[in-house]
């Protein structure tokens, strides 16, 4: 087995694709946040925006299966769009 490159690669575009649902709910937001496995905190500059959005939903007492509307829906679409357009992050070991 020949290894050309030894690197850790984070590609969160898939999270954006999975989060791009019709009629998103708070449950969908939690699923997206939970899909980003980052024990070292390398993706924090990206994942923090999702976590803050989730915190806003909690503060507004949005129900788990209540569809997002208005500004919340617009904000969610912007976050998902950014995830889908993000480039993979590669860190050489």
N, C-alpha and C positions, 0 to 999 in steps of 0.2 A: 504494500500500500504506500503510495507516494502522496505526501501532503505538500501542497504548494503554498498554502497560507495557513497561519495559525491565528485566528481572530475570533472575537465574540461579535456576533451580528444580531442586532435588534431590528426587526422589521414590523412596525405596528400598523402598516397599511391594512393588514388582514382584520385587525380590530375595527378599523374604520369601515371596512366593507361589511362586517357582521353587524355593526351598530347602525348602519344605514337602512333603517326599517321604516315602513309606512306607519304612521300613528305611534311615534315613540312614547314610552312611558318611563316612569321612575325606575321600574324594574329593568328596562333596557339600559338605562344609564348605569345601574349597579353592575349589570353583566359586562358592560364595556370596561368599567374600572377594574373589575375582577379578572379580566382577561390579560391585563398587563402585569406579567410576572417580572418583578424588578427588585430582588432582594438587596442589591447593592446601591440602589437609588440613582442609577445612571440615567434613567428615563424621567426622573422627577421634573425637569423643566417642561416636559410634555404632559406627563400624567397629572401634575398638580392642577391643571386647568379643568380636567374632568372631575377631580375630587372637589374642587371649589364649586363647580356646577352642581354636583350632588349635594353638597352642603346647603346650597341655596334652596334646592328642592325640599330638603328636610326642614329648613327654617320656615318655608312657606306651607308646610304640612300637606304637600302634594301626596295623594294616595299612590300606592304601588302600581295600580293598573289604570290610573287616570292619565289620559293622553295629554301631552304637552301642547300648549297653545300659545299664540301671541309671541311675546318677547322670549319666552322660554323655548318655544319651538325654534325660533330664529337662532337663538344662542346655541342650541343643540346642533342644528344643521351646520353652523359655522365650525363648531368643534369637530364634527364628523368629517367635514370637508377637509379640514387641516390634517386630520389623521390619515385620510385617504391619499393626500398629496405629499405626505412626508417621505423623506428619503430614508433608506435603512441606515442605521448608525452602526459603524464598524469600529471596533477597538482592537488593535493588535495586542497579542499577549506577550 
